[in-house]
């Protein structure tokens, strides 16, 4: 059995050099600093969600108050009609 040793000092033959590929070095992105654009968006969302929630609760309560007042007015009109018809 023949053992081949690697010789790094010798030059590559033409057939070997064709199979070698060079890979361009890509710059490594330094993620040590946070992405400010993402932080800005998260900040807006963190502020907007509670505001939207509070406004929707206030709007729903106003809607229910309006509905209740309409129902009360309708019942009062019905009561007046029934009380007037009893007087006649």
Buried (B, 14 or more C-beta within 10 A) or exposed (E): EEEEEEEEEEEEEEEEEEEEEEEEEEEEEEEEEEEEEEEEEEEEEEEEEEEEEEEEEEEEEEEEEEEEEEEEEEEEEEEEEEEEEEEE
